[in-house]
């Protein structure tokens, strides 16, 4: 999809910007896949800012509308799942 003229919020995963996503509305799964990670192997947290150490865990199906606050960067942290094998 093309978003000519539409401002989109930037997205960072583990402090690295994602530049390959052009959709206005993206799921957490799409964000994690675009970061080169397997969504089934990580827990994902939405951070308030880049320095946030806690964050709030989010579902892979959760959607984010990047046009809602185009000047606010969306920060995510992806960590290996802790409950693998339990």
C-alpha positions in Angstrom: 0.0 0.0 0.0 1.2 3.5 -0.8 0.7 6.3 1.7 1.7 9.3 -0.4 1.5 12.4 1.8 0.3 10.5 4.8 2.6 10.9 7.8 3.2 7.6 9.6 4.6 7.0 13.1 8.1 5.5 13.1 8.6 2.1 14.6 11.6 0.8 16.5 12.2 -2.8 17.7 15.0 -3.2 20.2 16.2 0.3 19.5 16.5 -0.4 15.7 14.3 1.5 13.3 12.0 -0.4 10.8 12.0 1.2 7.4 10.3 -1.5 5.4 6.8 -1.2 6.7 4.6 1.2 4.7 1.1 0.2 5.9 -0.9 2.6 7.9 -2.3 -0.1 10.3 0.1 -2.9 11.3 -0.1 -5.8 13.7 2.6 -6.7 16.2 3.2 -9.9 14.2 4.0 -7.8 11.1 6.3 -5.6 13.0 8.2 -8.5 14.5 8.4 -10.3 11.2 9.8 -7.1 9.6 12.4 -6.9 12.3 13.7 -10.3 11.1 12.5 -12.2 14.2 10.1 -15.2 14.4 7.0 -13.9 16.2 6.4 -17.4 17.7 9.7 -17.3 19.5 9.5 -13.9 21.2 7.5 -12.0 23.8 6.8 -8.4 22.7 6.5 -5.4 24.9 5.2 -1.9 23.9 7.5 0.7 25.5 6.6 4.3 26.6 9.9 5.5 25.2 13.3 4.1 24.2 14.5 4.1 27.8 11.5 2.2 29.2 12.8 -1.0 30.8 9.5 -2.5 31.6 6.9 -1.9 29.0 3.5 -3.6 28.6 3.3 -7.0 26.9 1.3 -7.0 23.7 -0.4 -9.7 21.7 0.8 -10.5 18.2 -2.7 -9.7 16.9 -2.8 -6.2 18.4 -3.0 -3.4 15.7 -1.4 0.0 15.7 -2.7 2.8 13.5 0.4 4.7 12.5 -1.6 7.8 11.3 -3.1 8.3 14.8 0.0 10.0 16.2 2.4 10.2 13.3 5.0 12.3 15.3 5.2 9.7 18.1 7.6 6.8 17.6 6.3 3.4 18.5 8.9 1.5 20.6 8.8 -2.3 21.0 11.1 -4.8 22.7 11.2 -8.4 21.6 12.7 -10.9 24.0 13.0 -14.7 23.7 10.0 -16.4 25.2 10.6 -17.4 28.8 7.9 -20.1 29.0 9.2 -22.3 26.1 9.0 -25.9 27.0 6.7 -25.4 30.0 
